[in-house]
Amino acid sequence: MTKEEVLDELKKRKMDDIVELIEDAEAGQLEELEIVESIGLLYDRDLNHTLIQVFKDLGVEIVYVSDDEEIE
């Protein structure tokens, strides 16, 4: 799935916050993203995996935190 296909799917699902994160990453305004590994960003596991890869391809560092850690 390409970045454009991911964006289309997110827009279709009205996930505007995630679309904004991708736009921020494209503009170089998002360097790091903290994710609880057991939860991810989306409920759809396949789309979640692809989305994380899109962020990595855009140079965003993915930081996994455990369920127990507080995100500051």
C-alpha positions in Angstrom: 0.0 0.0 0.0 1.4 3.4 -1.0 1.4 6.5 1.1 -1.3 7.9 -1.2 -3.4 4.8 -0.7 -3.0 5.0 3.1 -4.0 8.7 3.0 -7.1 7.9 0.9 -8.1 5.1 3.3 -7.7 7.4 6.3 -9.7 10.2 4.7 -12.4 7.7 3.8 -12.5 6.6 7.5 -12.5 10.3 8.5 -9.3 10.0 10.5 -8.4 13.6 10.1 -6.0 13.6 13.1 -3.8 10.9 11.6 -3.9 12.6 8.2 -2.6 15.8 9.9 0.2 13.8 11.5 1.3 12.6 8.1 1.1 16.1 6.7 3.3 17.3 9.6 5.8 14.5 9.0 5.9 15.5 5.3 6.6 19.1 6.3 9.4 18.0 8.6 7.4 19.1 11.7 7.2 15.6 13.2 10.4 14.0 14.2 9.3 11.5 16.8 6.1 9.6 17.6 5.5 7.7 20.8 3.2 4.7 20.4 2.1 2.1 23.0 3.1 -1.0 21.1 0.2 -3.1 22.3 -2.3 -0.5 21.1 -0.7 1.1 18.0 -2.3 4.0 16.2 -5.3 2.2 14.6 -7.5 -0.7 15.4 -7.0 -2.1 11.9 -3.7 -4.1 12.4 -2.8 -4.2 8.7 -3.4 -0.5 8.2 -1.6 0.3 11.5 1.5 -1.6 10.3 1.4 0.2 6.9 0.9 3.6 8.6 3.8 3.1 10.9 6.0 2.2 7.9 4.8 5.4 6.1 6.0 7.4 9.2 9.3 5.6 9.2 9.7 6.3 5.4 9.1 10.0 6.2 12.0 10.0 8.7 9.8 9.9 11.8 11.4 8.0 14.7 8.9 5.6 16.2 9.4 5.2 20.0 7.5 2.4 21.6 6.4 2.7 25.2 5.0 0.1 27.4 1.4 0.2 28.7 2.9 1.0 32.2 4.9 4.1 31.1 3.5 7.5 31.3 3.7 9.5 28.0 4.9 13.0 28.8 
